[in-house]
Amino acid sequence: MDTVVKMACRQCDSVDRLNVPAKSFEAYAVGGENITMVFPAMLVNDRELLMQAAREMRGAFHWYLCPTCWDGMGEA
């Protein structure tokens, strides 16, 4: 069964969504498994979304930027 992981961008408030297997996300987010071992074929941007969502789920500080805002960082 899949779960939908959602994160809102801190810069532009867009919301990105990612469907992942619920057990795999739990293994990473709660079980402490290495994200690249749990999701070896996942794109970097998608892994970043999952990492920040897991931090938010644990009540830790998180700072998610959508790929568009991330790519624009450092531009004046």
N, CA, C and O atoms as CSV, one atom per row, in Angstrom:
chain,resi,resn,atom,element,x,y,z
A,1,MET,N,N,0.843,-1.183,0.000
A,1,MET,CA,C,0.000,0.000,0.000
A,1,MET,C,C,0.887,1.245,0.000
A,1,MET,O,O,1.889,1.314,0.712
A,2,ASP,N,N,0.501,2.213,-0.803
A,2,ASP,CA,C,1.275,3.450,-0.897
A,2,ASP,C,C,0.749,4.504,0.074
A,2,ASP,O,O,-0.398,4.468,0.517
A,3,THR,N,N,1.633,5.433,0.378
A,3,THR,CA,C,1.267,6.603,1.159
A,3,THR,C,C,1.687,7.835,0.360
A,3,THR,O,O,2.657,7.789,-0.396
A,4,VAL,N,N,0.964,8.921,0.529
A,4,VAL,CA,C,1.295,10.174,-0.134
A,4,VAL,C,C,2.022,11.059,0.872
A,4,VAL,O,O,1.477,11.408,1.920
A,5,VAL,N,N,3.240,11.412,0.544
A,5,VAL,CA,C,4.041,12.293,1.388
A,5,VAL,C,C,3.968,13.677,0.764
A,5,VAL,O,O,4.251,13.847,-0.422
A,6,LYS,N,N,3.583,14.678,1.577
A,6,LYS,CA,C,3.432,16.052,1.082
A,6,LYS,C,C,4.322,16.994,1.879
A,6,LYS,O,O,4.477,16.855,3.092
A,7,MET,N,N,4.898,17.946,1.174
A,7,MET,CA,C,5.677,18.999,1.822
A,7,MET,C,C,5.399,20.318,1.129
A,7,MET,O,O,5.336,20.389,-0.099
A,8,ALA,N,N,5.232,21.361,1.925
A,8,ALA,CA,C,5.045,22.709,1.399
A,8,ALA,C,C,6.401,23.406,1.346
A,8,ALA,O,O,7.187,23.336,2.291
A,9,CYS,N,N,6.659,24.067,0.247
A,9,CYS,CA,C,7.900,24.817,0.075
A,9,CYS,C,C,7.894,26.018,1.016
A,9,CYS,O,O,6.889,26.721,1.125
A,10,ARG,N,N,9.003,26.249,1.686
A,10,ARG,CA,C,9.117,27.381,2.612
A,10,ARG,C,C,9.251,28.717,1.874
A,10,ARG,O,O,9.039,29.781,2.456
A,11,GLN,N,N,9.599,28.650,0.606
A,11,GLN,CA,C,9.815,29.868,-0.163
A,11,GLN,C,C,8.551,30.325,-0.897
A,11,GLN,O,O,8.178,31.495,-0.819
A,12,CYS,N,N,7.895,29.406,-1.606
A,12,CYS,CA,C,6.776,29.819,-2.464
A,12,CYS,C,C,5.444,29.179,-2.064
A,12,CYS,O,O,4.423,29.453,-2.695
A,13,ASP,N,N,5.432,28.350,-1.050
A,13,ASP,CA,C,4.224,27.695,-0.536
A,13,ASP,C,C,3.597,26.684,-1.490
A,13,ASP,O,O,2.476,26.237,-1.249
A,14,SER,N,N,4.288,26.311,-2.568
A,14,SER,CA,C,3.765,25.233,-3.407
A,14,SER,C,C,3.854,23.939,-2.602
A,14,SER,O,O,4.682,23.819,-1.699
A,15,VAL,N,N,3.005,22.983,-2.931
A,15,VAL,CA,C,3.013,21.710,-2.219
A,15,VAL,C,C,3.414,20.608,-3.191
A,15,VAL,O,O,2.782,20.413,-4.229
A,16,ASP,N,N,4.469,19.899,-2.835
A,16,ASP,CA,C,4.926,18.764,-3.635
A,16,ASP,C,C,4.448,17.485,-2.974
A,16,ASP,O,O,4.420,17.375,-1.748
A,17,ARG,N,N,4.075,16.526,-3.795
A,17,ARG,CA,C,3.566,15.242,-3.326
A,17,ARG,C,C,4.363,14.122,-3.958
A,17,ARG,O,O,4.845,14.231,-5.086
A,18,LEU,N,N,4.490,13.040,-3.202
A,18,LEU,CA,C,5.212,11.878,-3.688
A,18,LEU,C,C,4.537,10.627,-3.151
A,18,LEU,O,O,4.321,10.499,-1.946
A,19,ASN,N,N,4.206,9.708,-4.043
A,19,ASN,CA,C,3.647,8.419,-3.637
A,19,ASN,C,C,4.796,7.449,-3.413
A,19,ASN,O,O,5.632,7.244,-4.293
A,20,VAL,N,N,4.828,6.858,-2.229
A,20,VAL,CA,C,5.856,5.866,-1.909
A,20,VAL,C,C,5.216,4.704,-1.165
A,20,VAL,O,O,4.162,4.870,-0.551
A,21,PRO,N,N,5.833,3.535,-1.212
A,21,PRO,CA,C,5.320,2.413,-0.424
A,21,PRO,C,C,5.358,2.767,1.069
A,21,PRO,O,O,6.389,3.200,1.585
A,22,ALA,N,N,4.239,2.581,1.744
A,22,ALA,CA,C,4.119,2.969,3.157
A,22,ALA,C,C,5.175,2.284,4.022
A,22,ALA,O,O,5.778,2.927,4.881
A,23,LYS,N,N,5.404,0.999,3.808
A,23,LYS,CA,C,6.378,0.269,4.634
A,23,LYS,C,C,7.802,0.774,4.402
A,23,LYS,O,O,8.605,0.824,5.334
A,24,SER,N,N,8.108,1.141,3.182
A,24,SER,CA,C,9.446,1.666,2.894
A,24,SER,C,C,9.645,3.029,3.544
A,24,SER,O,O,10.703,3.296,4.114
A,25,PHE,N,N,8.638,3.890,3.463
A,25,PHE,CA,C,8.755,5.208,4.101
A,25,PHE,C,C,8.892,5.048,5.607
A,25,PHE,O,O,9.688,5.746,6.235
A,26,GLU,N,N,8.126,4.140,6.190
A,26,GLU,CA,C,8.217,3.901,7.631
A,26,GLU,C,C,9.602,3.369,8.003
A,26,GLU,O,O,10.166,3.768,9.022
A,27,ALA,N,N,10.147,2.476,7.186
A,27,ALA,CA,C,11.484,1.933,7.455
A,27,ALA,C,C,12.515,3.048,7.496
A,27,ALA,O,O,13.431,3.024,8.318
A,28,TYR,N,N,12.368,4.011,6.623
A,28,TYR,CA,C,13.295,5.147,6.627
A,28,TYR,C,C,12.977,6.126,7.750
A,28,TYR,O,O,13.848,6.450,8.557
A,29,ALA,N,N,11.728,6.601,7.807
A,29,ALA,CA,C,11.352,7.695,8.703
A,29,ALA,C,C,11.390,7.295,10.176
A,29,ALA,O,O,11.828,8.076,11.021
A,30,VAL,N,N,10.941,6.101,10.479
A,30,VAL,CA,C,10.850,5.673,11.871
A,30,VAL,C,C,11.975,4.702,12.226
A,30,VAL,O,O,12.534,4.754,13.322
A,31,GLY,N,N,12.290,3.833,11.299
A,31,GLY,CA,C,13.275,2.789,11.570
A,31,GLY,C,C,14.717,3.203,11.445
A,31,GLY,O,O,15.611,2.471,11.870
A,32,GLY,N,N,14.965,4.364,10.868
A,32,GLY,CA,C,16.325,4.870,10.761
A,32,GLY,C,C,17.158,4.245,9.655
A,32,GLY,O,O,18.382,4.375,9.652
A,33,GLU,N,N,16.513,3.573,8.724
A,33,GLU,CA,C,17.252,2.998,7.600
A,33,GLU,C,C,17.838,4.106,6.731
A,33,GLU,O,O,17.313,5.219,6.706
A,34,ASN,N,N,18.910,3.811,6.027
A,34,ASN,CA,C,19.533,4.765,5.120
A,34,ASN,C,C,18.613,4.972,3.913
A,34,ASN,O,O,18.182,4.009,3.279
A,35,ILE,N,N,18.319,6.224,3.608
A,35,ILE,CA,C,17.360,6.527,2.543
A,35,ILE,C,C,17.815,6.001,1.184
A,35,ILE,O,O,16.980,5.578,0.384
A,36,THR,N,N,19.100,6.017,0.910
A,36,THR,CA,C,19.567,5.514,-0.384
A,36,THR,C,C,19.486,3.991,-0.468
A,36,THR,O,O,19.446,3.432,-1.563
A,37,MET,N,N,19.464,3.328,0.672
A,37,MET,CA,C,19.282,1.873,0.681
A,37,MET,C,C,17.804,1.516,0.518
A,37,MET,O,O,17.476,0.524,-0.133
A,38,VAL,N,N,16.920,2.312,1.098
A,38,VAL,CA,C,15.483,2.042,1.020
A,38,VAL,C,C,14.932,2.441,-0.347
A,38,VAL,O,O,14.069,1.756,-0.895
A,39,PHE,N,N,15.428,3.543,-0.893
A,39,PHE,CA,C,14.953,4.061,-2.178
A,39,PHE,C,C,16.141,4.277,-3.125
A,39,PHE,O,O,16.463,5.422,-3.444
A,40,PRO,N,N,16.794,3.208,-3.578
A,40,PRO,CA,C,18.021,3.371,-4.364
A,40,PRO,C,C,17.831,4.038,-5.725
A,40,PRO,O,O,18.760,4.680,-6.216
A,41,ALA,N,N,16.675,3.910,-6.342
A,41,ALA,CA,C,16.471,4.478,-7.678
A,41,ALA,C,C,15.790,5.846,-7.649
A,41,ALA,O,O,15.518,6.425,-8.700
A,42,MET,N,N,15.518,6.357,-6.468
A,42,MET,CA,C,14.778,7.611,-6.343
A,42,MET,C,C,15.643,8.810,-6.714
A,42,MET,O,O,16.837,8.845,-6.417
A,43,LEU,N,N,15.032,9.779,-7.358
A,43,LEU,CA,C,15.728,11.016,-7.718
A,43,LEU,C,C,16.097,11.816,-6.471
A,43,LEU,O,O,15.431,11.717,-5.440
A,44,VAL,N,N,17.147,12.596,-6.572
A,44,VAL,CA,C,17.637,13.388,-5.445
A,44,VAL,C,C,16.552,14.314,-4.895
A,44,VAL,O,O,16.382,14.409,-3.679
A,45,ASN,N,N,15.816,14.998,-5.774
A,45,ASN,CA,C,14.764,15.912,-5.312
A,45,ASN,C,C,13.691,15.178,-4.518
A,45,ASN,O,O,13.175,15.704,-3.532
A,46,ASP,N,N,13.357,13.972,-4.942
A,46,ASP,CA,C,12.341,13.193,-4.230
A,46,ASP,C,C,12.868,12.714,-2.876
A,46,ASP,O,O,12.130,12.697,-1.891
A,47,ARG,N,N,14.136,12.328,-2.831
A,47,ARG,CA,C,14.713,11.931,-1.542
A,47,ARG,C,C,14.737,13.109,-0.572
A,47,ARG,O,O,14.499,12.936,0.623
A,48,GLU,N,N,15.021,14.292,-1.078
A,48,GLU,CA,C,15.024,15.481,-0.219
A,48,GLU,C,C,13.637,15.716,0.377
A,48,GLU,O,O,13.511,16.037,1.559
A,49,LEU,N,N,12.604,15.557,-0.440
A,49,LEU,CA,C,11.235,15.700,0.057
A,49,LEU,C,C,10.984,14.701,1.187
A,49,LEU,O,O,10.433,15.068,2.225
A,50,LEU,N,N,11.381,13.448,0.995
A,50,LEU,CA,C,11.174,12.431,2.029
A,50,LEU,C,C,11.978,12.725,3.291
A,50,LEU,O,O,11.481,12.539,4.402
A,51,MET,N,N,13.204,13.178,3.125
A,51,MET,CA,C,14.024,13.483,4.305
A,51,MET,C,C,13.400,14.595,5.133
A,51,MET,O,O,13.334,14.496,6.358
A,52,GLN,N,N,12.942,15.651,4.474
A,52,GLN,CA,C,12.336,16.762,5.201
A,52,GLN,C,C,10.991,16.369,5.812
A,52,GLN,O,O,10.661,16.814,6.911
A,53,ALA,N,N,10.213,15.542,5.114
A,53,ALA,CA,C,8.943,15.063,5.653
A,53,ALA,C,C,9.169,14.210,6.896
A,53,ALA,O,O,8.414,14.308,7.864
A,54,ALA,N,N,10.198,13.382,6.874
A,54,ALA,CA,C,10.505,12.554,8.044
A,54,ALA,C,C,10.932,13.421,9.222
A,54,ALA,O,O,10.547,13.156,10.360
A,55,ARG,N,N,11.718,14.447,8.957
A,55,ARG,CA,C,12.125,15.371,10.030
A,55,ARG,C,C,10.902,16.055,10.623
A,55,ARG,O,O,10.778,16.169,11.843
A,56,GLU,N,N,10.002,16.510,9.763
A,56,GLU,CA,C,8.779,17.160,10.238
A,56,GLU,C,C,7.954,16.178,11.076
A,56,GLU,O,O,7.421,16.550,12.121
A,57,MET,N,N,7.851,14.941,10.623
A,57,MET,CA,C,7.079,13.922,11.321
A,57,MET,C,C,7.634,13.665,12.726
A,57,MET,O,O,6.873,13.394,13.655
A,58,ARG,N,N,8.955,13.749,12.878
A,58,ARG,CA,C,9.595,13.529,14.183
A,58,ARG,C,C,9.603,14.784,15.048
A,58,ARG,O,O,10.075,14.753,16.184
A,59,GLY,N,N,9.079,15.894,14.512
A,59,GLY,CA,C,9.052,17.142,15.269
A,59,GLY,C,C,10.359,17.902,15.224
A,59,GLY,O,O,10.563,18.828,16.009
A,60,ALA,N,N,11.247,17.527,14.321
A,60,ALA,CA,C,12.536,18.186,14.188
A,60,ALA,C,C,12.433,19.357,13.204
A,60,ALA,O,O,11.489,19.446,12.419
A,61,PHE,N,N,13.416,20.241,13.266
A,61,PHE,CA,C,13.452,21.359,12.341
A,61,PHE,C,C,13.568,20.833,10.913
A,61,PHE,O,O,14.351,19.921,10.645
A,62,HIS,N,N,12.809,21.394,10.022
A,62,HIS,CA,C,12.875,21.005,8.617
A,62,HIS,C,C,12.798,22.259,7.759
A,62,HIS,O,O,12.205,23.265,8.151
A,63,TRP,N,N,13.399,22.183,6.600
A,63,TRP,CA,C,13.392,23.320,5.688
A,63,TRP,C,C,13.321,22.784,4.267
A,63,TRP,O,O,14.346,22.550,3.626
A,64,TYR,N,N,12.105,22.594,3.784
A,64,TYR,CA,C,11.933,22.060,2.445
A,64,TYR,C,C,11.789,23.185,1.440
A,64,TYR,O,O,10.993,24.103,1.638
A,65,LEU,N,N,12.552,23.118,0.366
A,65,LEU,CA,C,12.405,24.015,-0.774
A,65,LEU,C,C,12.069,23.158,-1.984
A,65,LEU,O,O,12.700,22.126,-2.213
A,66,CYS,N,N,11.077,23.583,-2.759
A,66,CYS,CA,C,10.728,22.856,-3.979
A,66,CYS,C,C,11.913,22.938,-4.946
A,66,CYS,O,O,12.775,23.804,-4.796
A,67,PRO,N,N,11.958,22.058,-5.921
A,67,PRO,CA,C,13.087,22.074,-6.859
A,67,PRO,C,C,13.271,23.432,-7.562
A,67,PRO,O,O,14.405,23.844,-7.807
A,68,THR,N,N,12.193,24.115,-7.882
A,68,THR,CA,C,12.300,25.415,-8.554
A,68,THR,C,C,12.973,26.438,-7.652
A,68,THR,O,O,13.870,27.157,-8.092
A,69,CYS,N,N,12.549,26.512,-6.393
A,69,CYS,CA,C,13.151,27.467,-5.449
A,69,CYS,C,C,14.585,27.067,-5.115
A,69,CYS,O,O,15.461,27.922,-4.983
A,70,TRP,N,N,14.819,25.760,-4.979
A,70,TRP,CA,C,16.182,25.285,-4.698
A,70,TRP,C,C,17.122,25.693,-5.818
A,70,TRP,O,O,18.227,26.173,-5.563
A,71,ASP,N,N,16.682,25.501,-7.068
A,71,ASP,CA,C,17.522,25.858,-8.209
A,71,ASP,C,C,17.780,27.359,-8.275
A,71,ASP,O,O,18.806,27.792,-8.800
A,72,GLY,N,N,16.838,28.164,-7.736
A,72,GLY,CA,C,16.980,29.606,-7.762
A,72,GLY,C,C,17.803,30.171,-6.612
A,72,GLY,O,O,18.076,31.371,-6.587
A,73,MET,N,N,18.202,29.338,-5.668
A,73,MET,CA,C,18.998,29.819,-4.527
A,73,MET,C,C,20.320,30.392,-5.046
A,73,MET,O,O,20.963,29.810,-5.919
A,74,GLY,N,N,20.696,31.499,-4.512
A,74,GLY,CA,C,21.952,32.103,-4.887
A,74,GLY,C,C,21.858,33.060,-6.064
A,74,GLY,O,O,22.823,33.753,-6.389
A,75,GLU,N,N,20.692,33.098,-6.702
A,75,GLU,CA,C,20.522,34.046,-7.796
A,75,GLU,C,C,20.094,35.383,-7.224
A,75,GLU,O,O,19.244,35.442,-6.335
A,76,ALA,N,N,20.663,36.425,-7.717
A,76,ALA,CA,C,20.341,37.765,-7.199
A,76,ALA,C,C,19.201,38.388,-7.942
A,76,ALA,O,O,18.805,39.511,-7.633
